[in-house]
């Protein structure tokens, strides 16, 4: 799972655990495009003030907790106050001038010091680390025990106004929200918010992050009016604290737009906000690709719901391009995201473009997984289907002369047949191999070939016609 960049005290900070609403886009072929993935973020930041991201070798998890990335502003603030004295007191955090209105605000990181100052704070740190490990491993009962232990130890080890206590409560609240226990979660959020507002004011990164999480909890339970009002406050605070071009402002703008989309009267406004948030992220000096992928996919889904597959396809093309810059052209072509682009193009009647993207996916998967991989067989079948559909579309009397022009080389029907036969060979070879190993006694290869043949639903008789 994703853990924040290991800066000065990666696991010594009071972690702000934020799930937010984000999911990852899988690069694995034919995977679930928008699989839910919870990631707990430990505060940390890179040189440019944006938290760095680390991922597993197969990048099966992506950064989700956008609200928890507020600690990333600490380096920018530290550059403004490089003479800041080191201290073990949270009051050592220096208020900086908030962007936009000149009002001082605690936008820097108040937890950037080693909290292990006594037995209880050491136990808090160990409990928090164990809770994250249990949670990432799906052991939720053990995780809850450790999150609660971290809160108890923080209350014993710190003075009453220390933000580590609020951070520990926010972490537990996030766990409860992610497991659907909204009443308990919201009570803890409010306790953390009360502590932070009394001691630091509302212009404090952790206060705003916890408020963001509270808004998402309202949304998850279906209280959309409370969710919208709370997120509007978050958006206003982040605008005054960070300015209109900051990553965190874009985060709240997207979240508010996502909420507005639920109300039919506000769907256009919600989509406008979501699109503007994407633009802000794309214009940033350093693009957070994982977040852009999710946001663009959500924008595409919104366009599809509004009956605009053309705009949906444009958003998905941008997403695939971003993935290519991060993972390379081959991985992007082989991704489930590219499959979604293919299906969106097909749904919009742009079958020739859909064939091109499907063929690019097939070519990439052949190179990545080999000619005998079942995922390649599935790609072969999809290309065959699209070729037949495109052929039938071109034969339509309403087609233009350019569309009716005969292509060079094998025609679409023959190419579709070749792809279908390739899929059948791959399938039969895999079934035969499994049978020889004693893993399967059925189905026989001919049945497997038949099963693949049933995928060719678009006018199979067209295969017998001249290309």
C-alpha positions in Angstrom: 0.0 0.0 0.0 1.0 3.6 -0.4 2.8 5.3 2.4 3.9 8.9 2.3 7.4 9.9 1.4 9.8 9.2 4.3 11.0 12.6 5.2 12.3 13.6 8.6 10.1 11.5 10.7 7.8 9.4 8.5 6.2 7.3 11.3 6.9 9.7 14.1 4.4 12.3 13.0 0.8 12.3 14.1 -0.7 10.7 11.0 -3.7 12.3 9.3 -5.4 9.2 7.9 -7.6 10.2 5.0 -9.4 8.0 2.7 -11.2 10.8 0.8 -13.3 9.6 -2.2 -10.5 8.5 -4.5 -9.9 5.2 -6.2 -7.2 3.9 -8.4 -7.1 3.2 -12.1 -5.6 -0.2 -12.7 -2.9 -0.7 -15.3 -3.5 -4.4 -15.3 -5.5 -5.5 -18.3 -9.1 -6.3 -17.9 -9.0 -5.5 -14.2 -11.7 -3.6 -12.5 -11.2 -0.1 -13.8 -12.3 1.7 -10.7 -11.5 -0.8 -8.0 -11.8 0.6 -4.5 -8.5 0.9 -2.6 -8.0 2.4 0.8 -4.7 4.0 1.5 -3.6 5.5 4.8 -1.2 8.4 4.4 1.5 9.3 6.8 2.4 13.0 6.6 5.5 13.6 4.5 6.5 16.0 1.8 8.9 16.3 -1.1 11.1 19.2 -2.1 8.4 21.0 -4.1 5.9 21.0 -1.3 3.8 18.2 -2.8 3.9 14.9 -1.0 5.8 12.2 -2.9 4.1 8.9 -3.7 5.6 5.5 -3.5 3.8 2.4 -4.8 4.3 -1.3 -5.0 6.0 -3.0 -7.9 2.8 -3.7 -9.7 1.3 -0.4 -8.6 -1.9 -2.1 -7.5 -2.6 0.8 -5.1 -2.7 4.5 -5.7 -2.7 7.6 -3.6 -6.2 8.3 -2.3 -6.1 10.5 0.7 -5.9 13.9 -0.9 -7.0 15.7 2.2 -4.1 14.2 4.0 -1.7 15.8 1.6 -2.0 19.1 3.3 1.3 18.4 5.2 2.9 18.9 1.8 2.6 22.6 2.3 5.1 22.4 5.1 8.2 22.8 3.0 6.9 25.9 1.2 6.2 27.4 4.6 9.5 26.3 6.0 11.2 28.1 3.1 9.5 31.3 4.2 10.5 30.7 7.8 13.8 28.9 7.6 14.9 30.4 10.9 12.0 28.7 12.7 13.4 27.3 16.1 13.2 23.6 16.7 11.1 22.7 19.5 9.1 19.8 20.9 6.1 22.1 21.3 3.3 22.3 18.8 3.2 26.0 19.4 6.5 26.2 17.5 4.6 26.2 14.3 4.9 29.6 12.8 1.8 31.3 11.3 2.4 32.3 7.8 0.4 34.8 5.7 -2.5 32.9 4.0 -2.8 33.3 0.3 -5.5 35.5 -1.0 -6.5 37.9 1.9 -3.4 38.5 3.9 -4.9 36.9 7.0 -2.4 34.9 9.1 -3.1 31.2 9.2 -1.4 28.1 10.4 -0.9 26.6 7.0 2.4 24.9 7.9 2.8 21.5 9.5 2.4 21.6 13.3 3.4 18.0 13.8 6.9 18.1 12.3 8.7 17.1 15.4 9.4 13.8 17.1 6.4 13.0 19.3 8.2 10.1 21.1 8.9 12.1 24.3 7.6 9.6 26.9 6.2 6.1 27.3 2.7 7.0 26.2 3.7 8.9 23.0 6.0 6.0 22.1 3.1 3.6 22.5 0.9 5.9 20.5 3.4 5.8 17.6 3.6 2.0 17.7 -0.1 1.5 17.9 -0.7 3.8 15.0 1.8 2.0 12.9 0.3 -1.4 13.8 -3.2 0.0 13.0 -2.2 1.0 9.5 -0.6 -2.4 8.9 -3.7 -4.2 10.1 -6.0 -2.0 8.1 -4.0 -2.4 4.9 -4.0 -6.2 5.5 -7.8 -6.2 5.8 -7.7 -7.1 9.6 -10.2 -4.5 10.6 -11.0 -5.8 14.1 -7.3 -5.6 15.1 -6.9 -2.3 13.3 -9.8 -0.7 15.3 -8.2 -1.9 18.5 -4.9 -0.3 17.6 -6.5 3.0 16.4 -8.4 3.3 19.7 -5.2 2.5 21.6 -3.4 5.3 19.7 -6.1 7.8 20.8 -5.8 6.7 24.4 -2.0 6.9 24.5 -2.1 10.3 22.8 -4.4 11.6 25.5 -2.1 10.3 28.2 1.2 11.4 26.6 0.4 14.9 25.3 -0.9 18.1 26.8 -4.6 18.6 26.2 -4.2 21.1 23.3 -1.6 19.0 21.3 -2.7 18.4 17.7 -1.5 14.8 17.9 -4.6 14.1 19.9 -6.8 15.5 17.2 -4.8 13.6 14.6 -5.3 10.3 16.4 -9.0 11.0 16.7 -9.2 11.8 13.0 -7.4 8.6 12.1 -9.9 6.6 14.2 -12.8 8.5 12.6 -11.5 7.7 9.1 -11.4 4.0 10.0 -15.0 4.2 11.2 -16.2 6.1 8.2 -14.6 3.6 5.8 -16.4 0.8 7.6 -19.8 2.6 7.5 -20.0 3.6 11.1 -20.9 7.2 10.3 -22.4 8.3 13.7 -19.3 7.3 15.6 -17.0 8.8 12.9 -18.7 12.1 12.8 -18.6 12.5 16.6 -14.9 11.9 16.6 -14.4 14.4 13.7 -16.2 17.0 15.7 -14.1 16.4 18.8 -11.0 16.8 16.7 -12.3 19.9 15.0 -13.3 21.5 18.3 -9.8 20.9 19.8 -8.1 22.3 16.7 -10.3 25.4 16.4 -10.0 26.3 20.0 -6.2 26.1 20.0 -5.2 26.9 16.5 -8.2 28.5 14.7 -9.9 27.3 11.6 -7.0 28.2 9.2 -5.0 25.1 10.2 -4.2 22.4 7.7 -5.4 19.6 10.0 -8.6 21.4 10.9 -9.5 21.8 7.2 -8.5 18.2 6.4 -10.7 16.8 9.2 -13.6 19.1 8.0 -13.1 17.7 4.5 -13.4 14.2 5.9 -16.5 15.1 7.8 -18.1 16.4 4.6 -17.3 13.1 2.9 -18.9 11.2 5.8 -22.1 13.2 5.4 -22.0 12.4 1.7 -21.5 8.7 2.3 -24.5 8.5 4.7 -26.7 10.4 2.2 -27.0 13.7 4.0 -26.2 15.7 0.9 -27.3 19.1 2.3 -24.9 18.8 5.2 -22.1 17.5 3.0 -22.5 20.3 0.5 -22.5 23.0 3.2 -19.5 21.6 4.9 -17.5 21.1 1.7 -18.4 24.7 0.7 -16.8 25.9 3.9 -13.7 23.7 3.2 -13.5 25.2 -0.2 -13.7 28.7 1.1 -11.0 28.1 3.7 -8.6 26.4 1.3 -9.1 29.3 -1.2 -8.1 31.8 1.5 -5.3 29.7 2.9 -3.7 28.4 -0.3 -5.1 30.4 -3.2 -7.0 29.4 -6.3 -4.3 27.3 -8.0 -3.3 25.0 -5.1 -3.7 21.3 -5.3 -5.8 21.2 -2.1 -8.2 23.8 -3.4 -8.7 21.7 -6.5 -9.3 18.7 -4.3 -12.2 20.4 -2.5 -13.5 21.9 -5.8 -13.7 18.4 -7.3 -15.3 16.9 -4.2 -18.0 19.6 -4.1 -18.7 19.2 -7.8 -19.0 15.5 -7.3 -21.6 16.2 -4.6 -23.6 18.6 -6.8 -23.9 16.0 -9.6 -26.3 14.0 -7.4 -28.9 16.8 -7.7 -30.2 16.9 -11.3 -30.7 20.7 -11.1 -27.0 21.2 -10.3 -25.4 18.6 -12.6 -24.0 21.0 -15.1 -22.5 23.2 -12.3 -21.0 20.1 -10.6 -19.4 18.9 -13.9 -18.0 22.4 -14.5 -16.4 22.3 -11.0 -15.0 18.8 -11.6 -13.6 19.8 -15.0 -12.0 23.0 -13.5 -10.4 21.0 -10.8 -8.9 18.7 -13.4 -7.6 21.7 -15.3 -5.9 23.1 -12.2 -4.3 19.7 -11.5 -3.1 19.4 -15.1 -1.7 22.9 -15.1 0.3 22.3 -11.9 4.1 22.2 -12.2 4.1 18.7 -10.9 1.1 16.6 -12.0 -0.2 14.1 -9.5 -1.0 11.5 -12.2 -2.8 9.0 -10.0 -5.4 11.7 -9.0 -5.7 13.0 -12.5 -6.5 9.6 -13.8 -9.3 9.1 -11.3 -10.7 12.6 -11.8 -10.7 12.4 -15.6 -12.4 9.0 -15.4 -15.1 10.5 -13.2 -15.5 13.4 -15.6 -15.8 10.9 -18.4 -18.5 9.0 -16.5 -20.4 12.2 -16.0 -20.3 13.0 -19.7 -21.5 9.5 -20.5 -24.4 9.9 -18.0 -25.3 13.2 -19.7 -25.4 11.5 -23.1 -22.1 12.9 -24.4 -19.9 10.0 -25.3 -17.8 12.3 -27.5 -16.8 14.4 -24.5 -16.3 11.3 -22.4 -13.9 9.9 -25.0 -11.9 13.2 -25.0 -11.5 13.0 -21.2 -10.4 9.3 -21.4 -7.9 10.1 -24.1 -6.3 12.7 -21.8 -6.3 10.2 -19.0 -4.5 7.6 -21.2 -2.0 10.2 -22.2 -1.2 11.0 -18.6 -0.8 7.3 -17.8 1.6 7.0 -20.7 3.8 9.8 -19.3 3.9 8.0 -16.0 4.1 4.3 -17.0 5.0 4.3 -20.7 3.0 3.9 -23.9 2.8 0.2 -23.7 1.4 0.0 -20.2 -1.1 2.7 -21.0 -2.2 0.8 -24.1 -2.6 -2.4 -22.2 -4.5 -0.8 -19.3 -8.1 -1.2 -18.3 -8.4 2.6 -18.8 -7.7 2.1 -22.5 -10.4 -0.5 -22.6 -12.8 2.0 -21.2 -11.8 4.4 -23.9 -12.4 1.7 -26.5 -15.9 1.0 -25.2 -16.8 4.7 -25.0 -15.7 5.2 -28.6 -17.8 2.2 -29.7 -20.8 3.4 -27.8 -20.5 6.8 -29.5 -20.4 5.1 -33.0 -16.8 5.9 -33.5 -16.0 2.3 -34.4 -12.9 2.9 -36.5 -11.3 4.7 -33.6 -12.4 2.0 -31.3 -10.8 -0.6 -33.5 -7.5 1.3 -33.4 -7.4 1.5 -29.6 -8.4 -2.1 -29.2 -5.7 -3.1 -31.7 -3.2 -1.0 -29.7 -4.2 -2.9 -26.5 -3.9 -6.2 -28.3 -0.4 -5.4 -29.5 0.8 -4.2 -26.1 -0.6 -7.3 -24.4 1.1 -9.6 -26.8 4.4 -8.0 -26.0 3.8 -7.8 -22.2 2.2 -11.2 -21.6 3.1 -13.4 -24.6 1.1 -14.8 -27.5 -0.6 -17.5 -25.4 -2.0 -15.4 -22.6 -5.7 -15.6 -22.1 -5.8 -11.8 -21.8 -4.5 -11.7 -25.3 -7.3 -14.1 -26.4 -9.8 -11.8 -24.9 -8.3 -8.8 -26.7 -8.4 -10.8 -30.0 -12.1 -11.4 -29.5 -12.8 -7.8 -28.8 -10.9 -6.7 -31.9 -12.9 -9.2 -34.0 -16.2 -7.9 -32.6 -15.3 -4.3 -33.3 -14.0 -5.1 -36.8 -17.4 -6.7 -37.7 -19.3 -3.8 -36.2 -17.3 -1.3 -38.1 -17.7 -3.3 -41.3 -21.5 -3.4 -40.9 -21.5 0.3 -40.2 -19.5 1.0 -43.3 -22.0 -1.1 -45.4 -24.9 1.0 -44.2 -26.5 2.9 -47.0 -26.2 6.1 -45.0 -22.4 5.7 -45.0 -20.4 8.3 -46.9 -18.4 7.3 -50.0 -15.2 7.7 -48.0 -16.5 5.2 -45.5 -17.5 2.8 -48.2 -14.1 2.9 -49.8 -12.4 -0.6 -49.8 -9.4 -0.7 -47.5 -6.0 -2.0 -48.6 -5.1 -5.5 -47.6 -7.4 -8.0 -45.9 -10.9 -6.7 -45.3 -12.5 -6.4 -41.9 -14.4 -9.7 -42.1 -11.3 -11.6 -42.9 -9.3 -9.8 -40.2 -12.1 -10.5 -37.7 -12.0 -14.2 -38.6 -8.2 -14.2 -38.1 -8.5 -12.6 -34.7 -11.3 -15.1 -33.7 -9.2 -18.1 -34.8 -6.2 -16.7 -32.8 -8.4 -16.5 -29.7 -9.6 -20.0 -30.2 -6.1 -21.4 -30.6 -4.9 -19.6 -27.4 -7.9 -20.9 -25.5 -7.5 -24.4 -26.7 -3.8 -24.4 -25.9 -4.5 -23.2 -22.4 -7.2 -25.8 -21.7 -5.0 -28.5 -23.1 -2.1 -27.5 -20.9 -4.3 -27.5 -17.8 -5.7 -30.9 -18.7 -2.2 -32.4 -19.1 -1.3 -31.1 -15.7 -4.3 -32.8 -14.2 -5.8 -29.5 -13.2 -8.8 -29.9 -15.4 -10.6 -32.8 -17.0 -13.2 -30.6 -18.6 -14.1 -28.7 -20.7 -12.5 -30.2 -23.8 -10.8 -27.9 -26.2 -13.6 -28.0 -28.8 -16.1 -26.8 -26.2 -13.7 -24.0 -25.3 -13.5 -23.0 -28.9 -17.3 -23.0 -29.1 -17.5 -20.8 -26.0 -15.1 -18.3 -27.6 -17.1 -18.5 -30.8 -20.2 -17.3 -29.0 -18.5 -14.0 -28.4 -18.9 -13.2 -32.1 -22.5 -12.0 -31.7 -22.4 -9.2 -34.3 -23.6 -10.9 -37.5 -21.3 -14.0 -37.5 -22.5 -14.8 -41.0 -20.5 -11.8 -42.1 -17.3 -13.8 -41.5 -18.2 -16.0 -44.5 -18.6 -13.1 -46.9 -16.0 -11.6 -49.1 -14.0 -8.9 -47.3 
